Amino acid sequence: MTKDRHPPDSGMPDAETSGGISKSRFVVLVLLSALSVLPVNIISPSLPKIAMEFDVDFELISLAVAGYAIVTALVELVSGAMSDRFGRRPVALVSLSVFILASIGCAFAPDIVVFLVFRAMQASIAACFCVALVAIRETSDGHDGTSRVGYAAMAWAMAPMLGPTLGGTLDEFLGWRTIFVVLAAFGAIILSLSKRELSETASPVRRGGTYLGAYARLLSSAGFWAYVLVMAPSSGILYIFLAGAPLAVGGSSATLGLFMGMVPAGFICGSFLTGRYGSKVPRATLLIAARLLTCVGLLFGLLLYGVDMTHPLAFFGPCMFIGLGNGLTLPAANMGVMSSHKDMAGTAAGLAAAMSIGGAALIVAVAGQFLNRPATVGTILSAMLIVAAMALAAAVVVAFVDPASRRTN
């Protein structure tokens, strides 16, 4: 029986690629990465109702989002190293199992303390993000992994985009607790698929050493730092946009939400381009081009501001290049981190993710000192352009410290 293959130039994995990954296995890895980000904001529309039911202040219930993000960073920090030590498959299966139990616990929580404890446990699903990234790299040849991570990144963007809509709809018709029942069901389905499709990709050689020794090796690597210094400001630009856009641009919440959706739409486009061309373009070239696109877009926005263009599209149109640049940048940078440290790819992916989150948070905290003043479109665009220039400089450094980034195979 002949196999149904994608066109040779599509970039999508074939039924059985030279890297040894089947279509079904690739789909499972994409689902793992999507589920790892879906719970972040799926409950955002329901937070007021949850606070009301538990009779607590909104500041306390907001820990369900802020606390979740903190635990996610910690999980990513350790889960990658654990997958190097114990293997990708066991870490994914345990993560999914804990997530299912935690989701059920949230659904039936009798009070706020129990709810927040189980909500923190839900962050265990973040381990699947690292597992999916590393498994894609380990089942890909050359730079094919960049293309595959690009396609997976489209799911990273779509999951949090659709999450609040899904959560709000479930809350409206069935109550907020149903959200967690549905998350548990998603987890159970993906757990079943993972047991059948997810094979071990880590070799026994990669499971030795100590955690501290692995972290020390990575932190002493110029290549690792170069990629992290591309990723952190790239994410930091997005955080500045999310924090500053509502302060500088008026209009109704619905209109604002519509315009802000242009940035994740740009990310999806960038991720698709990475999926299509990531295996054909040297990684360093892709990173530099991506960061240049963001800088040019933001500079154009400043020019429009300078000539008194006040329509919201004069701000949000150029900001779309933030998403486009990040969609090109993050898959390539993640692959660079893992490819440069193949013997501890999981540890590298996890540490880079945690450091990127921390770095982005630091960037937006510093930028917030300027945004606290009467924020203008010019102030926000200027802050984002400065950070974008930092990411561009780091992308240029990557080309010098990682010779492999200048090759396509």
C-alpha positions in Angstrom: 0.0 0.0 0.0 1.4 3.4 -1.0 1.9 6.1 1.7 0.1 9.4 1.4 2.9 11.9 1.4 2.9 15.6 1.5 4.5 17.5 -1.4 8.3 17.5 -1.2 8.4 21.3 -0.5 5.6 21.5 2.0 7.9 21.1 5.0 5.4 18.9 6.8 6.6 15.5 8.0 5.9 12.5 5.8 4.2 9.3 7.0 7.7 8.1 7.9 10.4 10.7 7.5 14.1 10.2 7.4 14.2 11.4 11.0 11.9 8.5 12.0 8.8 10.4 13.1 5.3 9.4 11.8 2.4 11.7 11.1 0.5 10.4 14.1 3.4 10.8 16.5 4.0 14.3 15.2 0.4 15.2 15.9 0.7 13.9 19.4 3.7 16.1 20.0 1.8 19.1 18.7 -1.1 18.2 21.0 1.3 18.0 23.9 2.7 21.4 23.2 -0.7 22.9 22.7 -2.1 21.5 25.9 0.9 22.8 27.8 -0.2 26.4 27.1 -4.0 26.1 26.9 -4.7 26.2 30.7 -2.8 29.5 31.2 -5.7 31.8 30.3 -8.7 29.5 29.7 -10.1 30.5 33.0 -9.5 34.2 32.7 -13.2 35.1 31.8 -14.3 33.0 34.8 -12.1 34.6 37.5 -14.8 37.0 38.8 -17.3 34.1 39.2 -14.8 31.9 40.9 -13.9 34.7 43.3 -17.6 35.3 44.0 -18.3 31.6 44.6 -15.4 31.2 47.0 -16.2 34.7 48.6 -12.6 36.0 48.2 -11.1 39.2 46.8 -10.2 39.3 43.2 -6.5 39.9 44.1 -6.5 36.4 45.7 -8.1 34.6 42.9 -5.7 36.3 40.4 -3.1 33.9 41.9 -4.8 31.3 39.7 -3.1 33.0 36.8 0.0 34.7 38.3 0.8 31.8 40.6 0.3 29.3 37.7 2.8 31.3 35.6 5.4 31.1 38.4 5.0 27.4 38.9 5.2 26.9 35.2 8.6 28.5 35.1 9.8 26.2 37.9 8.4 23.1 36.2 10.1 24.0 32.9 13.4 24.5 34.8 13.4 21.0 36.2 11.4 19.0 33.8 13.9 19.2 30.9 16.7 17.9 33.1 14.4 15.1 34.4 13.7 14.1 30.8 17.4 13.8 30.2 17.8 11.7 33.3 14.7 9.5 33.1 13.6 9.8 29.5 11.0 11.8 27.5 8.2 9.4 27.6 8.0 8.8 31.4 8.1 12.6 32.1 5.3 13.2 29.6 3.1 10.5 31.0 3.6 11.5 34.6 3.0 15.1 33.7 -0.2 14.3 32.0 -1.4 12.1 34.8 -0.8 14.8 37.4 -2.5 17.3 35.2 -5.6 15.1 34.9 -5.8 14.6 38.7 -5.2 18.3 39.3 -7.9 19.3 36.8 -10.4 17.0 38.6 -9.3 18.5 41.9 -10.0 22.1 40.6 -13.4 21.0 39.3 -14.5 19.7 42.7 -12.5 22.1 45.0 -14.7 23.0 48.1 -12.7 26.2 49.0 -10.1 28.6 47.7 -7.1 26.9 49.3 -7.8 23.5 47.8 -8.6 25.2 44.4 -5.3 27.1 44.3 -3.3 24.0 45.4 -4.7 22.0 42.6 -4.4 24.9 40.1 -0.7 25.0 40.9 -0.5 21.3 40.3 -2.0 21.8 36.9 1.2 23.6 35.9 2.8 20.1 35.7 1.6 20.1 32.1 4.3 22.6 31.3 6.8 19.6 31.3 5.1 18.5 28.0 6.3 21.6 26.3 10.0 20.7 26.8 9.3 17.0 26.0 7.6 17.9 22.7 10.3 20.3 21.6 13.1 17.8 22.4 11.3 14.9 20.8 10.8 16.8 17.6 14.5 17.7 17.5 15.6 14.1 18.2 13.4 12.7 15.5 14.5 15.3 12.8 17.5 15.4 10.5 19.5 18.6 10.1 17.4 21.7 10.2 14.1 19.9 9.5 13.4 20.2 13.2 13.1 24.0 12.8 10.4 23.5 10.3 8.5 21.1 12.5 8.8 23.3 15.5 7.5 26.1 13.4 4.3 24.1 12.6 4.0 23.1 16.3 4.4 26.8 17.2 1.2 27.6 15.3 -0.6 25.4 17.9 1.2 27.3 20.8 -0.4 30.5 19.5 -3.8 29.2 18.6 -4.3 27.4 22.0 -4.1 30.6 24.2 -6.1 32.5 21.5 -9.0 30.1 21.6 -8.7 29.3 25.3 -10.6 32.3 26.7 -13.4 31.8 24.1 -13.7 28.1 25.0 -13.5 28.8 28.7 -16.0 31.7 28.6 -18.5 29.6 26.6 -18.3 26.6 29.0 -18.7 29.0 31.9 -21.7 30.7 30.4 -23.7 27.6 29.7 -22.4 24.9 32.1 -20.5 26.8 34.9 -16.8 27.4 35.5 -16.2 24.0 37.0 -16.9 22.4 33.6 -13.8 24.1 32.3 -11.6 21.8 34.4 -13.7 18.7 33.6 -13.0 19.5 29.9 -9.3 20.0 30.6 -9.2 16.7 32.4 -10.9 15.1 29.4 -8.4 16.6 27.0 -5.6 15.4 29.2 -7.0 11.8 29.3 -7.4 11.7 25.5 -3.8 12.9 25.0 -2.5 10.6 27.7 -4.1 7.6 25.8 -2.6 8.8 22.5 0.8 9.3 24.1 0.8 5.8 25.6 0.3 4.4 22.1 2.3 6.8 19.9 5.0 8.4 22.1 8.2 6.3 22.0 11.4 7.1 23.9 13.8 9.3 22.0 16.5 9.9 24.6 19.4 7.5 24.4 20.8 6.0 27.7 24.0 8.0 27.2 22.0 11.2 27.7 20.8 10.2 31.1 24.0 10.5 33.1 25.6 13.3 35.0 24.1 15.6 37.6 21.6 18.3 37.4 23.9 21.0 38.8 26.7 19.9 36.5 24.4 20.2 33.4 23.2 23.6 34.4 26.8 24.7 35.0 27.9 23.5 31.5 25.0 25.4 29.9 25.6 28.6 31.8 29.2 28.6 30.8 28.3 28.2 27.1 28.4 31.3 25.0 26.1 29.7 22.4 23.5 29.0 25.1 23.5 32.6 26.4 23.3 34.0 22.8 20.1 32.1 22.1 18.6 32.9 25.5 19.4 36.6 24.9 17.5 36.4 21.6 14.5 34.6 23.2 14.1 36.7 26.4 13.8 40.2 24.7 11.7 38.7 21.9 9.2 37.6 24.6 9.8 40.9 26.5 8.5 42.9 23.6 5.3 41.0 23.6 4.9 41.6 27.4 5.4 45.3 26.9 2.8 45.4 24.2 0.3 43.5 26.3 0.9 45.9 29.3 1.1 49.1 27.3 -1.4 48.9 24.5 -4.6 49.2 26.7 -3.0 52.3 28.3 -2.2 54.1 25.1 -5.1 53.2 22.8 -8.6 54.0 23.6 -11.9 52.4 22.4 -14.1 49.7 23.8 -12.8 46.4 25.2 -14.2 44.5 22.3 -12.5 46.7 19.7 -9.2 46.7 21.7 -9.3 42.9 21.9 -9.9 42.7 18.1 -6.9 44.9 17.3 -4.7 43.1 19.9 -5.5 39.9 18.1 -3.3 41.0 15.2 -0.2 40.2 17.1 -0.9 36.5 17.7 -2.2 36.4 14.1 1.2 37.6 13.1 2.8 34.9 15.3 0.8 32.2 13.4 2.0 33.6 10.1 5.6 33.7 11.2 5.3 30.1 12.6 3.9 28.9 9.3 6.8 30.6 7.4 9.2 28.9 9.7 7.5 25.6 9.1 7.6 26.1 5.3 11.2 27.5 5.0 13.0 26.8 8.3 14.8 23.7 6.9 16.0 25.7 3.8 17.4 28.8 5.5 20.4 28.9 7.9 19.3 29.4 11.5 21.3 32.6 12.0 19.9 34.1 8.8 16.4 33.3 10.0 16.9 34.9 13.4 18.5 38.0 12.0 15.8 38.5 9.4 13.1 37.9 12.0 14.5 40.5 14.4 15.0 43.0 11.6 11.4 42.6 10.6 10.3 43.5 14.1 12.6 46.5 14.3 11.5 47.8 10.9 7.8 47.3 11.8 8.2 49.2 15.1 10.3 51.9 13.4 7.5 52.4 10.8 5.0 52.7 13.7 7.1 55.5 15.2 7.2 57.3 11.9 3.4 57.1 11.7 3.2 58.4 15.2 5.6 61.3 14.3 3.2 62.4 11.5 0.2 62.3 13.8 -1.5 59.2 12.5 -4.0 58.5 15.2 -6.0 55.6 13.8 -5.6 52.4 15.9 -4.2 50.6 12.8 -1.3 53.0 12.8 -0.2 51.4 16.1 -1.5 47.8 15.8 -0.5 47.3 12.2 3.2 47.8 12.9 2.9 45.8 16.1 1.8 42.8 14.0 5.5 42.5 13.2 6.1 41.6 16.8 4.1 38.4 16.3 5.6 37.8 12.9 9.1 38.2 14.2 8.5 36.0 17.2 6.9 33.3 15.1 10.1 33.1 13.1 12.4 33.5 16.1 11.2 31.2 18.8 11.2 27.9 16.9 14.6 28.6 15.4 16.1 29.7 18.8 14.7 26.8 20.6 16.1 24.4 18.1 19.5 26.2 18.3 19.6 25.7 22.1 18.9 22.0 21.8 21.0 21.3 18.8 24.0 23.0 20.3 23.8 20.8 23.4 22.5 17.4 22.0 23.7 15.4 25.0 21.4 17.4 27.4 18.8 18.8 25.0 16.0 18.5 27.6 18.0 20.4 30.3 18.9 23.1 27.7 15.3 23.5 26.5 13.9 23.7 30.1 16.6 26.1 31.4 16.3 28.4 28.3 12.5 28.5 28.7 12.7 29.4 32.4 15.4 32.0 31.8 13.4 33.5 28.9 10.3 33.9 31.1 12.4 35.5 33.8 14.2 37.7 31.4 11.0 38.9 29.8 9.5 39.6 33.2 12.5 41.7 34.1 12.3 43.6 30.9 8.7 44.5 31.3 9.3 45.5 34.9 11.9 48.0 33.8 9.8 49.2 30.9 6.9 49.5 33.3 8.7 52.4 35.1 8.3 54.4 31.9 4.8 53.2 31.1 3.6 54.2 34.6 3.9 57.8 33.4 1.2 59.0 31.0 1.7 56.4 28.4 1.7 57.4 24.8 1.9 55.4 21.6 5.4 56.9 21.0 6.6 55.8 24.5 5.4 52.2 24.0 6.8 51.9 20.5 10.1 53.4 21.6 10.4 50.9 24.5 9.6 48.0 22.3 12.1 49.2 19.6 14.9 49.4 22.1 14.2 45.8 23.3 13.9 44.6 19.7 17.3 46.1 18.9 18.7 44.1 21.8 17.3 40.9 20.3 18.7 41.8 16.9 22.2 42.3 18.4 21.9 38.9 20.1 20.9 37.3 16.8 24.0 38.7 15.2 26.1 37.2 18.0 24.5 33.8 17.4 26.0 33.8 13.9 29.5 34.2 15.4 29.4 31.9 18.4 27.4 29.0 16.8 29.0 28.0 13.4 26.3 25.4 12.8 23.7 28.3 12.8 25.2 29.5 9.5 24.6 26.1 7.7 21.3 24.6 6.5 22.3 21.0 7.3 
